[in-house]
Amino acid sequence: MHELILGGQKSGKSRCAEQRALQWLAAGAPREALLIATALAGDAEMRERIERHRADRAARVPALAAIEAPHALPEALRAHGAAQRLLVVDCLTLWLTQCLLPPPGHAAASDGEAAADALLAALRAAPGPVVLVSNEIGLGGIAMGREARRFADALGRLHQRVAEVCARVTLMVAGLAMTVKEPQR
């Protein structure tokens, strides 16, 4: 079963995804969990943020192995998906940002829709469960810049498409999980 976990910055999204991984692992062997990190360290502050996130995650969920796939997320889903392995993607926001508005020295994706299509195809084909974390940025005002508006629109469309594929969608608010969509029984 796939799940999309949405929320604002510091809303508890990553911790919720980590809890899903702990629940998956607690169900017994031979289950595994793997985090696919999408962040690129474009500056010193981001490097520090990534390191802090790694250390915090390792302290909370030591059994959650991690790999980095800032650009190759669809390929990582295909390469690492397995029936006994839960994949945690943290996060779609950074992945899409890097596809459309990469940091200096990195190339933008030639087509954001094609990147989203590839992600959706990989998600549909995933043999095991996938938990995807992303920022819900569309609850505020309209951005003043054209690129920011384009990104917010692209992220909103990506969330809608991913939510269609996921059996569960959770919205995190102030550390509290709100169920938006549950599996049909």
N, C-alpha and C positions, 0 to 999 in steps of 0.2 A: 504494500500500500504506500503510495506517495503522499507527501504532505508539503504544503506551502505554509511557511510561518512568516507573517508580515508584521511590521510595527515600525515605530519611529526609532531614532537613535537612542540607545541605552534603554529600550523598552523591555528587554529580557528575551529577545528573539534567540540569541545564541545559546543562552542557558536553557531555554525551552528545547531547542534542538539537541543539546547535550543530554537533557533528561530523556528524550526519545531514544537516544543512543544507549543510555544506561538501561532503560526498560527493555530494549531489544537484546542487549547483552545478557541481562538477567534471566531471560527466557531459556538460557542454557546453551551448551556447546552443540554444534561447532560454529555458533554465530560469531560474526566479526562486525566491527564498525570502522569506517574510514571517513575522515574529514577531507573534503576537497576545498582547499582555501583558494580564493580568487584574488586576493589583494596583491597589488604591486606596490613596492616601497618607492614612491616617486620623490619623497623628500625625507628629511631627518625625522620630522614629527610622525610621519606615517610609518617609518621603520620602527620607531619606539612603540607606536600603537600596536603594530603587528607582533612585536616581541612580547609586549604585555599580554596581549590576547593569547599567544601561544603558552606563556607561563601559567596564566589563569586557567586555561583549558586543561593543561597537563595536570594541574593540581586537583581539578574537579573530576576529570574523566581520564585517568592515566591509560585506560585500555583503548582510548580512541586514537588510533594512528592517524597521521596526517600527511597529505601530499599537497603540493602547490600546482595549480593549473590556472594561472591568471587569464590566459587567452584560449587555451585548448579545453574548455569545459565539456563540450559534447564528446570530444575524444576521450577525456578522462572518465566520463560516465560509461562509455562503451568498454574501455579497457579494464575498469575496476569493478564494474557491476557483476554481481553474482547472487544467486538465490539466497545464500547464507550470509550475505554482507549488506549491511545498511550503509548507504552513502549519505553523508551530510554535506551539503553544499553551502558554504558561507563565504560570500553571499552573491546573489544575482545582481544586486545594485552595483557592486564594484565590477563584476564581470561586464555588465552592459556599459558602464562608464568607460572601461578600458577598451571596449569594442568601438564606441562612438567618439569618446573624448580622451584618448590615451595620454599619459604623462609624456613629457618631452623625451625623445629618443625611441619611442615606440610607435608603430604604425597603427592607424585606425583601421577597423574592419571596412572593407570596401562596401559592404551592404549589411546594415544592422538587421534588416528583416531576414536576410539569408542566415545570419548568425543565430537569430531566434528560431528560425525553422530547423536548423541543425540541432539546436538544444532540445526542441520539442520532440524531434524524431528520436534522439538518443534517450530522452526521458520515457517515451512510449515503449521503446525497445528494452529498457532496463529490466534485467531478470530478477532483481531484488528491490527492496524498498529504498526510496530516496526521500530525504527531508531537505527542502530548499529554504534558505533564509533570505529575506529581502526587506529593504526599507520601503515602507509605504510613505511616499513623499507627496502624494496628490491630495492631501487633506488641507493644505495651506493655500495661500494666495497664488495667483498666476505670476510666474517669474517674469522679470522685465526683459531679459535677454532672449534672443531667438534660439541660441544653442541650448539654453537651460529649458526653455519651453519644449523644444524638440526632444530633449532627453526625458523630461517628465512624461511627455506623451508616449514615447517609446517604452518607458518602464511600465506605465499603466497598461499599455497593450500587452506587454510581455506577461505581466501579472495575470491579466485576464486569460491569456492562452494557457499559462501554466496551471492556473486554478481549474480550468476545464479538465486537465489531465489528472490532477490530484484528487484522491478520494477524500482528503481532509484539508481544510484551510483554517488556519488559526491566526487571529489577530492579537498581538500582544500590546497591552496598554498598562503602563506603570507596573510592570512585572506580573500582570495578571493575564491569563490566557482566556480569550473569548472565542468560542467556536463559531466559525462562519459557515463551514460546510462539514458535514459528517459523512462517513461511508454509508451508502445505501444498504440496507439489510434485506 
